[in-house]
């Protein structure tokens, strides 16, 4: 058997990128903060957008905002992953 000294490794080492995991954690935390902010502060936000409390659109708009806020963590994580693995 001939050994050249330059054996190819069977498994390549995975690169550990600490900034990638940090970006995912920060994106998840900011997503959860956004959910809390949008669900708890939906009424003041809508009042700022001039949907007044006597408006018939307040209840459906508030429900829609609360429902859409649940997608915030996945959207932020998706954006973080696109930025990391570009």
PDB file of N, CA, C and O in Angstrom:
ATOM      1  N   UNK A   1       0.826  -1.189   0.000  1.00  0.00           N
ATOM      2  CA  UNK A   1       0.000   0.000   0.000  1.00  0.00           C
ATOM      3  C   UNK A   1       0.861   1.239   0.000  1.00  0.00           C
ATOM      4  O   UNK A   1       1.893   1.323   0.666  1.00  0.00           O
ATOM      5  N   UNK A   2       0.406   2.174  -0.756  1.00  0.00           N
ATOM      6  CA  UNK A   2       1.146   3.415  -0.896  1.00  0.00           C
ATOM      7  C   UNK A   2       0.395   4.534  -0.170  1.00  0.00           C
ATOM      8  O   UNK A   2      -0.784   4.771  -0.433  1.00  0.00           O
ATOM      9  N   UNK A   3       1.074   5.204   0.724  1.00  0.00           N
ATOM     10  CA  UNK A   3       0.457   6.301   1.469  1.00  0.00           C
ATOM     11  C   UNK A   3       1.161   7.597   1.102  1.00  0.00           C
ATOM     12  O   UNK A   3       2.368   7.739   1.297  1.00  0.00           O
ATOM     13  N   UNK A   4       0.410   8.520   0.579  1.00  0.00           N
ATOM     14  CA  UNK A   4       1.010   9.776   0.130  1.00  0.00           C
ATOM     15  C   UNK A   4       1.066  10.828   1.223  1.00  0.00           C
ATOM     16  O   UNK A   4       1.707  11.866   1.057  1.00  0.00           O
ATOM     17  N   UNK A   5       0.408  10.570   2.325  1.00  0.00           N
ATOM     18  CA  UNK A   5       0.408  11.556   3.402  1.00  0.00           C
ATOM     19  C   UNK A   5      -0.696  12.592   3.273  1.00  0.00           C
ATOM     20  O   UNK A   5      -0.914  13.380   4.194  1.00  0.00           O
ATOM     21  N   UNK A   6      -1.394  12.602   2.148  1.00  0.00           N
ATOM     22  CA  UNK A   6      -2.490  13.551   1.937  1.00  0.00           C
ATOM     23  C   UNK A   6      -3.807  12.794   1.855  1.00  0.00           C
ATOM     24  O   UNK A   6      -4.490  12.813   0.831  1.00  0.00           O
ATOM     25  N   UNK A   7      -4.146  12.140   2.933  1.00  0.00           N
ATOM     26  CA  UNK A   7      -5.400  11.382   2.962  1.00  0.00           C
ATOM     27  C   UNK A   7      -6.577  12.340   2.987  1.00  0.00           C
ATOM     28  O   UNK A   7      -6.558  13.340   3.706  1.00  0.00           O
ATOM     29  N   UNK A   8      -7.581  12.042   2.218  1.00  0.00           N
ATOM     30  CA  UNK A   8      -8.779  12.871   2.236  1.00  0.00           C
ATOM     31  C   UNK A   8      -9.637  12.450   3.411  1.00  0.00           C
ATOM     32  O   UNK A   8      -9.866  11.258   3.617  1.00  0.00           O
ATOM     33  N   UNK A   9     -10.109  13.402   4.177  1.00  0.00           N
ATOM     34  CA  UNK A   9     -10.933  13.045   5.337  1.00  0.00           C
ATOM     35  C   UNK A   9     -12.293  12.516   4.890  1.00  0.00           C
ATOM     36  O   UNK A   9     -12.859  12.969   3.895  1.00  0.00           O
ATOM     37  N   UNK A  10     -12.798  11.555   5.643  1.00  0.00           N
ATOM     38  CA  UNK A  10     -14.106  10.991   5.311  1.00  0.00           C
ATOM     39  C   UNK A  10     -15.227  11.989   5.602  1.00  0.00           C
ATOM     40  O   UNK A  10     -16.217  12.053   4.872  1.00  0.00           O
ATOM     41  N   UNK A  11     -15.066  12.751   6.655  1.00  0.00           N
ATOM     42  CA  UNK A  11     -16.092  13.714   7.042  1.00  0.00           C
ATOM     43  C   UNK A  11     -15.462  15.101   7.104  1.00  0.00           C
ATOM     44  O   UNK A  11     -14.402  15.296   7.698  1.00  0.00           O
ATOM     45  N   UNK A  12     -16.121  16.033   6.492  1.00  0.00           N
ATOM     46  CA  UNK A  12     -15.644  17.407   6.588  1.00  0.00           C
ATOM     47  C   UNK A  12     -16.169  18.009   7.882  1.00  0.00           C
ATOM     48  O   UNK A  12     -17.273  17.703   8.333  1.00  0.00           O
ATOM     49  N   UNK A  13     -15.364  18.855   8.455  1.00  0.00           N
ATOM     50  CA  UNK A  13     -15.792  19.508   9.692  1.00  0.00           C
ATOM     51  C   UNK A  13     -16.803  20.583   9.366  1.00  0.00           C
ATOM     52  O   UNK A  13     -16.639  21.341   8.410  1.00  0.00           O
ATOM     53  N   UNK A  14     -17.852  20.644  10.172  1.00  0.00           N
ATOM     54  CA  UNK A  14     -18.852  21.698   9.989  1.00  0.00           C
ATOM     55  C   UNK A  14     -18.312  22.988  10.566  1.00  0.00           C
ATOM     56  O   UNK A  14     -17.682  23.010  11.624  1.00  0.00           O
ATOM     57  N   UNK A  15     -18.575  24.054   9.845  1.00  0.00           N
ATOM     58  CA  UNK A  15     -18.151  25.354  10.351  1.00  0.00           C
ATOM     59  C   UNK A  15     -19.135  25.810  11.413  1.00  0.00           C
ATOM     60  O   UNK A  15     -20.348  25.766  11.207  1.00  0.00           O
ATOM     61  N   UNK A  16     -18.617  26.239  12.529  1.00  0.00           N
ATOM     62  CA  UNK A  16     -19.460  26.788  13.592  1.00  0.00           C
ATOM     63  C   UNK A  16     -19.376  28.299  13.500  1.00  0.00           C
ATOM     64  O   UNK A  16     -18.313  28.888  13.695  1.00  0.00           O
ATOM     65  N   UNK A  17     -20.509  28.919  13.200  1.00  0.00           N
ATOM     66  CA  UNK A  17     -20.560  30.372  13.058  1.00  0.00           C
ATOM     67  C   UNK A  17     -21.383  30.922  14.223  1.00  0.00           C
ATOM     68  O   UNK A  17     -22.613  30.877  14.185  1.00  0.00           O
ATOM     69  N   UNK A  18     -20.719  31.439  15.255  1.00  0.00           N
ATOM     70  CA  UNK A  18     -21.470  31.925  16.418  1.00  0.00           C
ATOM     71  C   UNK A  18     -22.399  33.088  16.093  1.00  0.00           C
ATOM     72  O   UNK A  18     -23.442  33.243  16.728  1.00  0.00           O
ATOM     73  N   UNK A  19     -22.033  33.899  15.116  1.00  0.00           N
ATOM     74  CA  UNK A  19     -22.902  35.021  14.775  1.00  0.00           C
ATOM     75  C   UNK A  19     -24.213  34.541  14.156  1.00  0.00           C
ATOM     76  O   UNK A  19     -25.236  35.217  14.269  1.00  0.00           O
ATOM     77  N   UNK A  20     -24.189  33.378  13.503  1.00  0.00           N
ATOM     78  CA  UNK A  20     -25.414  32.836  12.904  1.00  0.00           C
ATOM     79  C   UNK A  20     -26.396  32.419  13.987  1.00  0.00           C
ATOM     80  O   UNK A  20     -27.576  32.762  13.921  1.00  0.00           O
ATOM     81  N   UNK A  21     -25.922  31.687  14.976  1.00  0.00           N
ATOM     82  CA  UNK A  21     -26.832  31.265  16.042  1.00  0.00           C
ATOM     83  C   UNK A  21     -27.304  32.458  16.864  1.00  0.00           C
ATOM     84  O   UNK A  21     -28.440  32.480  17.338  1.00  0.00           O
ATOM     85  N   UNK A  22     -26.435  33.446  17.032  1.00  0.00           N
ATOM     86  CA  UNK A  22     -26.838  34.659  17.750  1.00  0.00           C
ATOM     87  C   UNK A  22     -27.915  35.400  16.977  1.00  0.00           C
ATOM     88  O   UNK A  22     -28.873  35.893  17.573  1.00  0.00           O
ATOM     89  N   UNK A  23     -27.774  35.485  15.667  1.00  0.00           N
ATOM     90  CA  UNK A  23     -28.778  36.169  14.846  1.00  0.00           C
ATOM     91  C   UNK A  23     -30.122  35.455  14.928  1.00  0.00           C
ATOM     92  O   UNK A  23     -31.163  36.109  14.971  1.00  0.00           O
ATOM     93  N   UNK A  24     -30.115  34.126  14.951  1.00  0.00           N
ATOM     94  CA  UNK A  24     -31.371  33.382  15.057  1.00  0.00           C
ATOM     95  C   UNK A  24     -32.026  33.580  16.414  1.00  0.00           C
ATOM     96  O   UNK A  24     -33.245  33.727  16.504  1.00  0.00           O
ATOM     97  N   UNK A  25     -31.226  33.583  17.463  1.00  0.00           N
ATOM     98  CA  UNK A  25     -31.780  33.797  18.811  1.00  0.00           C
ATOM     99  C   UNK A  25     -32.348  35.203  18.933  1.00  0.00           C
ATOM    100  O   UNK A  25     -33.450  35.389  19.450  1.00  0.00           O
ATOM    101  N   UNK A  26     -31.604  36.186  18.463  1.00  0.00           N
ATOM    102  CA  UNK A  26     -32.074  37.578  18.533  1.00  0.00           C
ATOM    103  C   UNK A  26     -33.336  37.763  17.691  1.00  0.00           C
ATOM    104  O   UNK A  26     -34.266  38.450  18.112  1.00  0.00           O
ATOM    105  N   UNK A  27     -33.371  37.152  16.501  1.00  0.00           N
ATOM    106  CA  UNK A  27     -34.567  37.236  15.662  1.00  0.00           C
ATOM    107  C   UNK A  27     -35.776  36.608  16.327  1.00  0.00           C
ATOM    108  O   UNK A  27     -36.880  37.147  16.241  1.00  0.00           O
ATOM    109  N   UNK A  28     -35.583  35.476  16.990  1.00  0.00           N
ATOM    110  CA  UNK A  28     -36.690  34.839  17.706  1.00  0.00           C
ATOM    111  C   UNK A  28     -37.186  35.674  18.867  1.00  0.00           C
ATOM    112  O   UNK A  28     -38.391  35.788  19.089  1.00  0.00           O
ATOM    113  N   UNK A  29     -36.254  36.263  19.613  1.00  0.00           N
ATOM    114  CA  UNK A  29     -36.641  37.102  20.757  1.00  0.00           C
ATOM    115  C   UNK A  29     -37.384  38.345  20.284  1.00  0.00           C
ATOM    116  O   UNK A  29     -38.413  38.709  20.854  1.00  0.00           O
ATOM    117  N   UNK A  30     -36.864  39.002  19.237  1.00  0.00           N
ATOM    118  CA  UNK A  30     -37.550  40.184  18.714  1.00  0.00           C
ATOM    119  C   UNK A  30     -38.922  39.832  18.146  1.00  0.00           C
ATOM    120  O   UNK A  30     -39.857  40.628  18.243  1.00  0.00           O
ATOM    121  N   UNK A  31     -39.047  38.655  17.559  1.00  0.00           N
ATOM    122  CA  UNK A  31     -40.349  38.217  17.058  1.00  0.00           C
ATOM    123  C   UNK A  31     -41.353  38.040  18.185  1.00  0.00           C
ATOM    124  O   UNK A  31     -42.512  38.432  18.055  1.00  0.00           O
ATOM    125  N   UNK A  32     -40.911  37.451  19.289  1.00  0.00           N
ATOM    126  CA  UNK A  32     -41.808  37.271  20.433  1.00  0.00           C
ATOM    127  C   UNK A  32     -42.172  38.616  21.068  1.00  0.00           C
ATOM    128  O   UNK A  32     -43.309  38.817  21.495  1.00  0.00           O
ATOM    129  N   UNK A  33     -41.213  39.524  21.127  1.00  0.00           N
ATOM    130  CA  UNK A  33     -41.504  40.868  21.652  1.00  0.00           C
ATOM    131  C   UNK A  33     -42.529  41.563  20.762  1.00  0.00           C
ATOM    132  O   UNK A  33     -43.424  42.249  21.253  1.00  0.00           O
ATOM    133  N   UNK A  34     -42.393  41.383  19.466  1.00  0.00           N
ATOM    134  CA  UNK A  34     -43.336  41.996  18.527  1.00  0.00           C
ATOM    135  C   UNK A  34     -44.733  41.413  18.707  1.00  0.00           C
ATOM    136  O   UNK A  34     -45.717  42.150  18.633  1.00  0.00           O
ATOM    137  N   UNK A  35     -44.840  40.106  18.940  1.00  0.00           N
ATOM    138  CA  UNK A  35     -46.150  39.484  19.185  1.00  0.00           C
ATOM    139  C   UNK A  35     -46.783  40.082  20.429  1.00  0.00           C
ATOM    140  O   UNK A  35     -47.959  40.446  20.418  1.00  0.00           O
ATOM    141  N   UNK A  36     -46.016  40.183  21.491  1.00  0.00           N
ATOM    142  CA  UNK A  36     -46.545  40.736  22.753  1.00  0.00           C
ATOM    143  C   UNK A  36     -46.971  42.182  22.560  1.00  0.00           C
ATOM    144  O   UNK A  36     -48.039  42.584  23.021  1.00  0.00           O
ATOM    145  N   UNK A  37     -46.138  42.968  21.880  1.00  0.00           N
ATOM    146  CA  UNK A  37     -46.450  44.379  21.653  1.00  0.00           C
ATOM    147  C   UNK A  37     -47.704  44.549  20.812  1.00  0.00           C
ATOM    148  O   UNK A  37     -48.558  45.375  21.134  1.00  0.00           O
ATOM    149  N   UNK A  38     -47.824  43.777  19.738  1.00  0.00           N
ATOM    150  CA  UNK A  38     -48.969  43.952  18.838  1.00  0.00           C
ATOM    151  C   UNK A  38     -50.271  43.411  19.435  1.00  0.00           C
ATOM    152  O   UNK A  38     -51.335  43.985  19.203  1.00  0.00           O
ATOM    153  N   UNK A  39     -50.206  42.328  20.192  1.00  0.00           N
ATOM    154  CA  UNK A  39     -51.446  41.801  20.769  1.00  0.00           C
ATOM    155  C   UNK A  39     -51.908  42.622  21.972  1.00  0.00           C
ATOM    156  O   UNK A  39     -53.105  42.848  22.145  1.00  0.00           O
ATOM    157  N   UNK A  40     -50.971  43.065  22.798  1.00  0.00           N
ATOM    158  CA  UNK A  40     -51.391  43.835  23.980  1.00  0.00           C
ATOM    159  C   UNK A  40     -51.687  45.297  23.641  1.00  0.00           C
ATOM    160  O   UNK A  40     -52.512  45.936  24.292  1.00  0.00           O
ATOM    161  N   UNK A  41     -51.015  45.814  22.628  1.00  0.00           N
ATOM    162  CA  UNK A  41     -51.218  47.218  22.293  1.00  0.00           C
ATOM    163  C   UNK A  41     -51.988  47.436  21.018  1.00  0.00           C
ATOM    164  O   UNK A  41     -51.836  48.471  20.368  1.00  0.00           O
ATOM    165  N   UNK A  42     -52.818  46.473  20.648  1.00  0.00           N
ATOM    166  CA  UNK A  42     -53.542  46.583  19.374  1.00  0.00           C
ATOM    167  C   UNK A  42     -54.495  47.777  19.376  1.00  0.00           C
ATOM    168  O   UNK A  42     -54.573  48.512  18.392  1.00  0.00           O
ATOM    169  N   UNK A  43     -55.206  47.968  20.462  1.00  0.00           N
ATOM    170  CA  UNK A  43     -56.190  49.057  20.500  1.00  0.00           C
ATOM    171  C   UNK A  43     -55.525  50.436  20.412  1.00  0.00           C
ATOM    172  O   UNK A  43     -55.972  51.263  19.617  1.00  0.00           O
ATOM    173  N   UNK A  44     -54.466  50.720  21.202  1.00  0.00           N
ATOM    174  CA  UNK A  44     -53.805  52.025  21.046  1.00  0.00           C
ATOM    175  C   UNK A  44     -53.169  52.217  19.663  1.00  0.00           C
ATOM    176  O   UNK A  44     -53.168  53.326  19.127  1.00  0.00           O
ATOM    177  N   UNK A  45     -52.638  51.154  19.099  1.00  0.00           N
ATOM    178  CA  UNK A  45     -52.055  51.262  17.752  1.00  0.00           C
ATOM    179  C   UNK A  45     -53.136  51.615  16.742  1.00  0.00           C
ATOM    180  O   UNK A  45     -52.936  52.465  15.875  1.00  0.00           O
ATOM    181  N   UNK A  46     -54.279  50.958  16.860  1.00  0.00           N
ATOM    182  CA  UNK A  46     -55.379  51.232  15.931  1.00  0.00           C
ATOM    183  C   UNK A  46     -55.967  52.626  16.157  1.00  0.00           C
ATOM    184  O   UNK A  46     -56.382  53.284  15.204  1.00  0.00           O
ATOM    185  N   UNK A  47     -56.005  53.078  17.411  1.00  0.00           N
ATOM    186  CA  UNK A  47     -56.449  54.455  17.672  1.00  0.00           C
ATOM    187  C   UNK A  47     -55.493  55.452  17.029  1.00  0.00           C
ATOM    188  O   UNK A  47     -55.924  56.481  16.509  1.00  0.00           O
ATOM    189  N   UNK A  48     -54.190  55.151  17.063  1.00  0.00           N
ATOM    190  CA  UNK A  48     -53.205  56.008  16.407  1.00  0.00           C
ATOM    191  C   UNK A  48     -53.422  56.027  14.892  1.00  0.00           C
ATOM    192  O   UNK A  48     -53.166  57.032  14.230  1.00  0.00           O
ATOM    193  N   UNK A  49     -53.896  54.905  14.358  1.00  0.00           N
ATOM    194  CA  UNK A  49     -54.166  54.814  12.919  1.00  0.00           C
ATOM    195  C   UNK A  49     -55.575  55.306  12.588  1.00  0.00           C
ATOM    196  O   UNK A  49     -56.070  55.087  11.483  1.00  0.00           O
ATOM    197  N   UNK A  50     -56.210  55.964  13.542  1.00  0.00           N
ATOM    198  CA  UNK A  50     -57.521  56.594  13.414  1.00  0.00           C
ATOM    199  C   UNK A  50     -58.665  55.609  13.194  1.00  0.00           C
ATOM    200  O   UNK A  50     -59.616  55.900  12.469  1.00  0.00           O
ATOM    201  N   UNK A  51     -58.563  54.443  13.826  1.00  0.00           N
ATOM    202  CA  UNK A  51     -59.701  53.531  13.923  1.00  0.00           C
ATOM    203  C   UNK A  51     -60.242  53.761  15.329  1.00  0.00           C
ATOM    204  O   UNK A  51     -59.709  53.216  16.296  1.00  0.00           O
ATOM    205  N   UNK A  52     -61.280  54.551  15.448  1.00  0.00           N
ATOM    206  CA  UNK A  52     -61.783  54.986  16.745  1.00  0.00           C
ATOM    207  C   UNK A  52     -62.573  53.878  17.434  1.00  0.00           C
ATOM    208  O   UNK A  52     -63.015  52.923  16.795  1.00  0.00           O
ATOM    209  N   UNK A  53     -62.740  54.019  18.732  1.00  0.00           N
ATOM    210  CA  UNK A  53     -63.383  52.974  19.536  1.00  0.00           C
ATOM    211  C   UNK A  53     -64.859  52.777  19.185  1.00  0.00           C
ATOM    212  O   UNK A  53     -65.407  51.712  19.471  1.00  0.00           O
ATOM    213  N   UNK A  54     -65.516  53.757  18.581  1.00  0.00           N
ATOM    214  CA  UNK A  54     -66.918  53.587  18.190  1.00  0.00           C
ATOM    215  C   UNK A  54     -67.065  53.077  16.751  1.00  0.00           C
ATOM    216  O   UNK A  54     -68.181  52.949  16.248  1.00  0.00           O
ATOM    217  N   UNK A  55     -65.955  52.793  16.101  1.00  0.00           N
ATOM    218  CA  UNK A  55     -65.988  52.311  14.725  1.00  0.00           C
ATOM    219  C   UNK A  55     -66.406  50.836  14.679  1.00  0.00           C
ATOM    220  O   UNK A  55     -65.943  50.043  15.499  1.00  0.00           O
ATOM    221  N   UNK A  56     -67.267  50.462  13.740  1.00  0.00           N
ATOM    222  CA  UNK A  56     -67.645  49.049  13.619  1.00  0.00           C
ATOM    223  C   UNK A  56     -66.480  48.178  13.117  1.00  0.00           C
ATOM    224  O   UNK A  56     -66.545  46.951  13.190  1.00  0.00           O
ATOM    225  N   UNK A  57     -65.438  48.806  12.619  1.00  0.00           N
ATOM    226  CA  UNK A  57     -64.281  48.053  12.120  1.00  0.00           C
ATOM    227  C   UNK A  57     -63.248  47.748  13.196  1.00  0.00           C
ATOM    228  O   UNK A  57     -62.273  47.045  12.931  1.00  0.00           O
ATOM    229  N   UNK A  58     -63.449  48.272  14.422  1.00  0.00           N
ATOM    230  CA  UNK A  58     -62.435  48.099  15.465  1.00  0.00           C
ATOM    231  C   UNK A  58     -62.241  46.630  15.837  1.00  0.00           C
ATOM    232  O   UNK A  58     -61.105  46.159  15.883  1.00  0.00           O
ATOM    233  N   UNK A  59     -63.309  45.909  16.100  1.00  0.00           N
ATOM    234  CA  UNK A  59     -63.193  44.517  16.538  1.00  0.00           C
ATOM    235  C   UNK A  59     -62.559  43.625  15.468  1.00  0.00           C
ATOM    236  O   UNK A  59     -61.612  42.904  15.781  1.00  0.00           O
ATOM    237  N   UNK A  60     -63.046  43.642  14.202  1.00  0.00           N
ATOM    238  CA  UNK A  60     -62.392  42.792  13.211  1.00  0.00           C
ATOM    239  C   UNK A  60     -60.938  43.195  12.936  1.00  0.00           C
ATOM    240  O   UNK A  60     -60.086  42.342  12.687  1.00  0.00           O
ATOM    241  N   UNK A  61     -60.668  44.491  12.983  1.00  0.00           N
ATOM    242  CA  UNK A  61     -59.303  44.955  12.734  1.00  0.00           C
ATOM    243  C   UNK A  61     -58.381  44.542  13.865  1.00  0.00           C
ATOM    244  O   UNK A  61     -57.235  44.163  13.627  1.00  0.00           O
ATOM    245  N   UNK A  62     -58.869  44.610  15.087  1.00  0.00           N
ATOM    246  CA  UNK A  62     -58.083  44.205  16.246  1.00  0.00           C
ATOM    247  C   UNK A  62     -57.807  42.698  16.201  1.00  0.00           C
ATOM    248  O   UNK A  62     -56.698  42.262  16.508  1.00  0.00           O
ATOM    249  N   UNK A  63     -58.807  41.908  15.823  1.00  0.00           N
ATOM    250  CA  UNK A  63     -58.612  40.462  15.701  1.00  0.00           C
ATOM    251  C   UNK A  63     -57.609  40.142  14.595  1.00  0.00           C
ATOM    252  O   UNK A  63     -56.762  39.263  14.755  1.00  0.00           O
ATOM    253  N   UNK A  64     -57.707  40.857  13.476  1.00  0.00           N
ATOM    254  CA  UNK A  64     -56.788  40.636  12.360  1.00  0.00           C
ATOM    255  C   UNK A  64     -55.353  40.972  12.758  1.00  0.00           C
ATOM    256  O   UNK A  64     -54.429  40.219  12.449  1.00  0.00           O
ATOM    257  N   UNK A  65     -55.166  42.094  13.440  1.00  0.00           N
ATOM    258  CA  UNK A  65     -53.831  42.501  13.872  1.00  0.00           C
ATOM    259  C   UNK A  65     -53.237  41.489  14.844  1.00  0.00           C
ATOM    260  O   UNK A  65     -52.056  41.153  14.756  1.00  0.00           O
ATOM    261  N   UNK A  66     -54.058  41.007  15.768  1.00  0.00           N
ATOM    262  CA  UNK A  66     -53.582  40.005  16.724  1.00  0.00           C
ATOM    263  C   UNK A  66     -53.228  38.696  16.026  1.00  0.00           C
ATOM    264  O   UNK A  66     -52.228  38.062  16.363  1.00  0.00           O
ATOM    265  N   UNK A  67     -54.041  38.293  15.062  1.00  0.00           N
ATOM    266  CA  UNK A  67     -53.770  37.052  14.336  1.00  0.00           C
ATOM    267  C   UNK A  67     -52.513  37.173  13.487  1.00  0.00           C
ATOM    268  O   UNK A  67     -51.691  36.256  13.456  1.00  0.00           O
ATOM    269  N   UNK A  68     -52.360  38.298  12.799  1.00  0.00           N
ATOM    270  CA  UNK A  68     -51.179  38.496  11.944  1.00  0.00           C
ATOM    271  C   UNK A  68     -49.901  38.633  12.763  1.00  0.00           C
ATOM    272  O   UNK A  68     -48.816  38.312  12.278  1.00  0.00           O
ATOM    273  N   UNK A  69     -50.019  39.107  13.998  1.00  0.00           N
ATOM    274  CA  UNK A  69     -48.820  39.262  14.825  1.00  0.00           C
ATOM    275  C   UNK A  69     -48.208  37.907  15.188  1.00  0.00           C
ATOM    276  O   UNK A  69     -47.027  37.834  15.527  1.00  0.00           O
ATOM    277  N   UNK A  70     -48.992  36.846  15.120  1.00  0.00           N
ATOM    278  CA  UNK A  70     -48.470  35.517  15.451  1.00  0.00           C
ATOM    279  C   UNK A  70     -47.448  35.033  14.423  1.00  0.00           C
ATOM    280  O   UNK A  70     -46.665  34.127  14.709  1.00  0.00           O
ATOM    281  N   UNK A  71     -47.448  35.623  13.242  1.00  0.00           N
ATOM    282  CA  UNK A  71     -46.479  35.228  12.220  1.00  0.00           C
ATOM    283  C   UNK A  71     -45.164  35.997  12.334  1.00  0.00           C
ATOM    284  O   UNK A  71     -44.234  35.729  11.573  1.00  0.00           O
ATOM    285  N   UNK A  72     -45.067  36.926  13.246  1.00  0.00           N
ATOM    286  CA  UNK A  72     -43.861  37.756  13.360  1.00  0.00           C
ATOM    287  C   UNK A  72     -42.597  36.950  13.664  1.00  0.00           C
ATOM    288  O   UNK A  72     -41.572  37.189  13.026  1.00  0.00           O
ATOM    289  N   UNK A  73     -42.621  36.005  14.610  1.00  0.00           N
ATOM    290  CA  UNK A  73     -41.374  35.264  14.870  1.00  0.00           C
ATOM    291  C   UNK A  73     -40.878  34.480  13.654  1.00  0.00           C
ATOM    292  O   UNK A  73     -39.682  34.472  13.365  1.00  0.00           O
ATOM    293  N   UNK A  74     -41.788  33.827  12.951  1.00  0.00           N
ATOM    294  CA  UNK A  74     -41.342  33.048  11.791  1.00  0.00           C
ATOM    295  C   UNK A  74     -40.841  33.961  10.676  1.00  0.00           C
ATOM    296  O   UNK A  74     -39.901  33.604   9.967  1.00  0.00           O
ATOM    297  N   UNK A  75     -41.447  35.119  10.513  1.00  0.00           N
ATOM    298  CA  UNK A  75     -40.992  36.053   9.476  1.00  0.00           C
ATOM    299  C   UNK A  75     -39.601  36.590   9.809  1.00  0.00           C
ATOM    300  O   UNK A  75     -38.746  36.682   8.928  1.00  0.00           O
ATOM    301  N   UNK A  76     -39.371  36.942  11.064  1.00  0.00           N
ATOM    302  CA  UNK A  76     -38.054  37.451  11.446  1.00  0.00           C
ATOM    303  C   UNK A  76     -36.989  36.362  11.363  1.00  0.00           C
ATOM    304  O   UNK A  76     -35.863  36.634  10.946  1.00  0.00           O
ATOM    305  N   UNK A  77     -37.328  35.141  11.751  1.00  0.00           N
ATOM    306  CA  UNK A  77     -36.368  34.046  11.634  1.00  0.00           C
ATOM    307  C   UNK A  77     -36.046  33.744  10.181  1.00  0.00           C
ATOM    308  O   UNK A  77     -34.899  33.451   9.843  1.00  0.00           O
ATOM    309  N   UNK A  78     -37.050  33.814   9.325  1.00  0.00           N
ATOM    310  CA  UNK A  78     -36.833  33.603   7.902  1.00  0.00           C
ATOM    311  C   UNK A  78     -35.893  34.662   7.330  1.00  0.00           C
ATOM    312  O   UNK A  78     -34.987  34.334   6.564  1.00  0.00           O
ATOM    313  N   UNK A  79     -36.097  35.918   7.692  1.00  0.00           N
ATOM    314  CA  UNK A  79     -35.221  36.984   7.216  1.00  0.00           C
ATOM    315  C   UNK A  79     -33.799  36.812   7.754  1.00  0.00           C
ATOM    316  O   UNK A  79     -32.830  37.052   7.034  1.00  0.00           O
ATOM    317  N   UNK A  80     -33.674  36.398   9.016  1.00  0.00           N
ATOM    318  CA  UNK A  80     -32.340  36.188   9.592  1.00  0.00           C
ATOM    319  C   UNK A  80     -31.624  35.052   8.871  1.00  0.00           C
ATOM    320  O   UNK A  80     -30.432  35.159   8.581  1.00  0.00           O
ATOM    321  N   UNK A  81     -32.336  33.968   8.578  1.00  0.00           N
ATOM    322  CA  UNK A  81     -31.709  32.842   7.892  1.00  0.00           C
ATOM    323  C   UNK A  81     -31.305  33.210   6.464  1.00  0.00           C
ATOM    324  O   UNK A  81     -30.265  32.767   5.978  1.00  0.00           O
ATOM    325  N   UNK A  82     -32.117  34.011   5.802  1.00  0.00           N
ATOM    326  CA  UNK A  82     -31.743  34.448   4.451  1.00  0.00           C
ATOM    327  C   UNK A  82     -30.478  35.289   4.488  1.00  0.00           C
ATOM    328  O   UNK A  82     -29.623  35.177   3.609  1.00  0.00           O
ATOM    329  N   UNK A  83     -30.362  36.122   5.493  1.00  0.00           N
ATOM    330  CA  UNK A  83     -29.165  36.946   5.634  1.00  0.00           C
ATOM    331  C   UNK A  83     -27.929  36.148   6.011  1.00  0.00           C
ATOM    332  O   UNK A  83     -26.821  36.462   5.577  1.00  0.00           O
ATOM    333  N   UNK A  84     -28.122  35.122   6.817  1.00  0.00           N
ATOM    334  CA  UNK A  84     -26.985  34.315   7.260  1.00  0.00           C
ATOM    335  C   UNK A  84     -26.461  33.430   6.149  1.00  0.00           C
ATOM    336  O   UNK A  84     -25.255  33.378   5.911  1.00  0.00           O
ATOM    337  N   UNK A  85     -27.346  32.741   5.474  1.00  0.00           N
ATOM    338  CA  UNK A  85     -26.935  31.721   4.521  1.00  0.00           C
ATOM    339  C   UNK A  85     -26.911  32.224   3.079  1.00  0.00           C
ATOM    340  O   UNK A  85     -27.095  31.442   2.146  1.00  0.00           O
ATOM    341  N   UNK A  86     -26.694  33.471   2.900  1.00  0.00           N
ATOM    342  CA  UNK A  86     -26.584  34.071   1.572  1.00  0.00           C
ATOM    343  C   UNK A  86     -25.307  33.708   0.911  1.00  0.00           C
ATOM    344  O   UNK A  86     -25.054  34.131  -0.217  1.00  0.00           O
TER     345      UNK A  86
END
